């Protein structure tokens, strides 16, 4: 192999890692916001699929990418409100509600997308950033992407700053840690939890939009392929920190990109189903390492995560 071929291979794999990890990153950051408020939402897979089919469908019938993005994002947010109503207002079991949301989203996306399967879309194209895209290696990897990837670059530090450096972020964390104390300080716990469940749904919907309008510009049933569950695992791996979430999402994307390259190279001794399992096996291994022994004790997740808050109750 000459140096030029190796360079092209590295750029190809790392660039694909960014693209493959982006939908997982959107969903992971959304779930971090939701869980920081004390609500566990296992419905990410359903929200991603709903966002994907709505974004693709609106773009397909209108020819307008912006309308497609807005439709997909709002679709994820709207069905997340079902989870908020069940868990915050009715105080239903959050695990059961989340799983039901995944089943609901999967069914709805399959129903509305059945006549759209396999039709190519006019999706987002790479948009090289002047000057930055000319930086050796990094320019080809980071700055020759589409606009949604660039938005994810901005989203990561902004979310980190919002959670850990602003008053609104402090209120969010206080509700997730001790909603009773937050309530006694005049913070509206119900509003906070509704808002961040909705915000998490919006970002999951955006992850779905990225799948159907950028990563693979078409609609395929169940195209999320378990990314919602991966995002839930990455929240724990990232210790509810958006910066670490980016690292975990791109690691997942890198392993997925690598297995696709291995398949393309036609290594017959490795079965294709085993290669497809690699990103998910890798995610499980990373999660096991991150939650074992001393690491588990340092995780520091929200203390009230998954626990309904009833204002009338007294400790």
C-alpha positions in Angstrom: 0.0 0.0 0.0 1.3 3.5 -0.9 1.0 6.5 1.5 -1.7 8.0 -0.6 -3.9 5.0 -0.3 -3.4 4.8 3.5 -4.3 8.5 3.7 -7.5 8.0 1.7 -8.4 5.0 3.8 -7.9 6.9 7.1 -9.9 9.9 5.9 -12.7 7.6 4.6 -13.0 5.6 7.9 -12.8 8.6 10.2 -15.1 10.8 8.1 -17.6 7.9 8.1 -17.2 7.6 11.8 -18.3 11.2 12.3 -21.3 10.7 10.0 -22.3 7.3 11.5 -22.0 8.6 15.0 -24.0 11.8 14.5 -27.5 10.4 14.8 -26.4 8.5 17.9 -24.9 11.7 19.3 -28.1 13.7 18.8 -30.1 11.0 20.6 -27.6 10.7 23.4 -27.5 14.4 24.1 -31.3 14.5 24.1 -31.4 11.7 26.6 -28.8 13.4 28.8 -31.1 16.4 29.1 -34.1 14.2 29.8 -32.3 12.1 32.4 -30.8 15.2 34.1 -34.4 16.2 34.9 -34.9 12.8 36.6 -37.0 11.1 33.8 -35.8 7.9 32.2 -36.9 7.6 28.6 -36.3 4.2 26.9 -38.4 5.3 23.9 -35.5 6.7 21.9 -35.7 4.1 19.2 -39.3 4.9 18.5 -38.7 8.7 18.5 -35.7 8.3 16.1 -37.8 6.2 13.7 -40.8 8.6 13.9 -38.5 11.6 13.2 -36.9 9.7 10.3 -40.1 8.8 8.5 -41.8 12.2 9.1 -38.7 14.1 8.0 -38.3 12.0 4.9 -42.0 12.0 4.1 -42.4 15.8 4.3 -39.2 16.3 2.2 -40.4 13.8 -0.3 -43.8 15.4 -0.9 -42.7 19.1 -0.6 -39.2 18.9 -2.0 -38.1 21.2 0.9 -35.3 20.0 3.1 -36.0 22.6 5.8 -39.6 21.6 6.1 -38.5 17.9 6.3 -36.1 18.7 9.2 -38.7 20.7 11.1 -41.3 17.9 10.6 -39.0 15.2 11.8 -37.8 17.2 14.8 -41.3 18.1 15.9 -42.5 14.5 15.4 -39.9 13.3 17.9 -40.8 16.0 20.3 -44.6 15.5 20.1 -44.5 11.7 20.8 -42.0 12.4 23.6 -44.8 14.4 25.3 -46.8 11.1 25.5 -44.0 9.8 27.7 -44.0 13.1 29.7 -47.7 12.9 30.3 -47.6 9.3 31.4 -44.6 9.6 33.7 -44.9 13.1 35.0 -48.6 13.7 35.2 -49.9 10.2 35.7 -46.7 9.0 37.4 -46.6 5.7 35.4 -43.6 3.4 35.5 -41.0 5.1 33.3 -39.4 1.9 32.0 -42.8 0.5 30.9 -43.8 3.8 29.3 -40.5 4.1 27.4 -40.7 0.6 26.0 -44.3 1.2 25.0 -43.1 4.4 23.2 -40.5 2.5 21.3 -43.2 0.0 20.2 -45.6 2.8 19.3 -42.9 4.7 17.3 -41.8 1.6 15.4 -45.4 0.8 14.5 -46.3 4.3 13.4 -43.2 4.7 11.3 -43.8 1.3 9.6 -47.4 2.2 8.9 -46.8 5.7 7.4 -43.6 4.7 5.6 -44.7 1.5 3.9 -45.3 3.3 0.6 -42.0 5.2 0.8 -39.5 2.4 1.2 -36.4 2.6 -0.9 -37.3 5.8 -2.8 -34.1 7.9 -3.0 -34.3 11.4 -1.4 -32.6 14.7 -2.3 -30.9 14.8 1.1 -28.1 16.9 2.6 -24.8 17.1 0.7 -21.3 17.7 2.0 -20.6 21.4 2.4 -16.9 22.0 2.7 -16.0 24.9 5.0 -13.6 27.3 3.2 -10.0 27.4 4.6 -10.8 24.8 7.4 -11.5 22.1 4.9 -8.0 22.6 3.4 -6.3 21.6 6.7 -4.3 18.4 6.1 -6.2 15.3 7.3 -8.4 17.1 9.9 -10.0 19.3 7.1 -11.0 16.3 5.1 -12.4 14.5 8.2 -14.1 17.3 10.2 -14.9 20.1 7.8 -16.0 18.3 4.6 -19.4 17.2 6.1 -23.0 18.3 5.8 -24.7 21.1 7.8 -26.3 18.8 10.3 -22.9 17.5 11.3 -21.6 21.0 11.8 -24.7 21.7 14.0 -23.7 18.8 16.1 -20.2 20.3 16.6 -21.9 23.4 18.0 -24.5 21.5 20.0 -21.9 19.6 22.1 -20.1 22.5 23.8 -23.3 24.6 24.0 -25.1 21.8 25.9 -22.2 21.2 28.2 -22.1 24.9 29.0 -25.8 25.1 29.5 -25.9 22.2 31.9 -22.9 23.0 34.0 -22.4 26.8 33.7 -25.9 28.4 33.7 -28.6 29.0 36.2 -31.1 27.1 34.0 -28.7 24.1 33.9 -28.4 24.3 37.7 -32.2 24.2 38.1 -32.2 21.2 35.7 -29.6 19.3 37.7 -31.3 20.2 41.0 -34.6 18.7 39.8 -32.9 15.5 38.8 -31.0 15.3 42.1 -33.6 16.3 44.6 -37.0 17.5 43.2 -38.4 18.2 46.7 -35.7 20.6 47.5 -35.9 22.2 44.1 -39.7 22.6 44.6 -39.1 24.2 48.0 -36.9 26.8 46.3 -39.7 27.8 43.9 -38.6 25.7 40.9 -41.5 24.2 38.9 -40.6 20.5 38.9 -43.4 19.5 36.5 -42.6 22.2 34.0 -38.9 21.4 34.1 -39.5 17.7 33.5 -42.0 18.2 30.7 -39.7 20.7 29.0 -36.6 18.5 29.0 -38.5 15.3 28.0 -39.7 17.4 25.0 -36.2 18.7 24.3 -34.9 15.2 24.4 -37.6 14.1 21.9 -36.7 17.0 19.6 -33.1 15.9 19.4 -34.0 12.2 18.9 -36.2 13.4 16.0 -33.2 15.3 14.6 -31.2 12.1 14.9 -33.9 10.3 12.8 -33.9 13.2 10.3 -30.2 12.8 9.9 -30.6 9.1 9.1 -33.2 9.5 6.4 -32.0 12.8 4.9 -28.2 12.7 5.2 -26.6 9.4 6.2 -28.7 7.2 3.9 -31.1 9.6 2.0 -34.1 7.3 1.8 -36.6 5.6 4.1 -36.1 2.0 5.1 -38.3 0.4 7.8 -36.4 0.0 11.1 -33.5 2.0 9.7 -32.4 3.1 13.2 -31.1 -0.4 13.7 -30.9 -0.2 17.4 -29.2 3.2 17.6 -31.7 4.4 20.2 -30.6 1.6 22.6 -27.0 2.4 21.9 -27.7 6.0 22.8 -29.2 4.9 26.2 -26.1 2.9 26.9 -23.8 5.8 25.9 -25.6 8.2 28.4 -24.2 6.0 31.2 -20.8 5.6 29.5 -20.7 9.4 29.2 -21.7 9.9 32.8 -24.4 12.3 31.7 -21.8 14.6 30.1 -22.3 15.9 26.5 -18.5 16.1 25.8 -18.0 12.4 26.7 -21.1 11.6 24.8 -19.5 12.9 21.6 -16.5 10.6 22.2 -18.7 7.6 22.8 -20.9 8.3 19.7 -17.9 8.7 17.4 -16.3 5.5 18.8 -19.5 3.7 17.9 -19.5 5.3 14.5 -15.9 4.3 14.0 -16.5 0.7 14.7 -19.5 0.7 12.4 -17.5 2.4 9.6 -14.7 -0.1 10.1 -17.0 -3.1 9.8 -18.5 -1.7 6.6 -15.0 -1.3 5.1 -14.1 -4.9 6.1 -17.2 -6.1 4.3 -16.4 -4.1 1.3 -12.9 -5.6 1.2 -14.5 -9.0 1.0 -12.8 -10.9 3.8 -14.6 -14.1 3.3 -13.4 -15.7 6.6 -15.5 -13.3 8.7 -19.3 -13.8 8.4 -21.2 -10.6 7.5 -23.7 -11.0 10.4 -20.8 -11.1 12.8 -19.3 -7.9 11.3 -22.7 -6.2 11.7 -22.7 -7.1 15.4 -19.3 -5.5 16.0 -20.6 -1.9 16.8 -23.1 -3.2 19.3 -20.7 -5.7 20.9 -18.2 -2.9 21.2 -20.9 -0.7 22.9 -21.7 -3.4 25.4 -18.1 -3.9 26.3 -17.5 -0.2 26.7 -20.5 0.0 28.9 -19.4 -2.9 31.1 -16.0 -1.3 31.6 -17.5 2.1 32.4 -19.9 0.7 34.9 -17.6 -1.8 36.7 -15.9 -1.4 40.1 -14.6 2.0 40.9 -15.9 3.4 37.6 -19.5 2.6 38.7 -19.1 4.4 42.0 -17.8 7.5 40.2 -20.7 7.7 37.7 -22.8 10.1 39.7 -26.1 9.8 37.8 -29.1 11.9 38.8 -30.2 10.7 42.3 -33.9 10.9 41.5 -33.7 9.3 38.0 -36.7 7.1 37.4 -38.5 8.2 40.6 -41.8 9.9 40.2 -42.2 13.1 42.2 -45.4 13.5 44.2 -45.6 16.9 45.8 -48.0 15.9 48.5 -45.7 13.1 49.8 -43.5 13.8 52.8 -40.2 12.1 53.5 
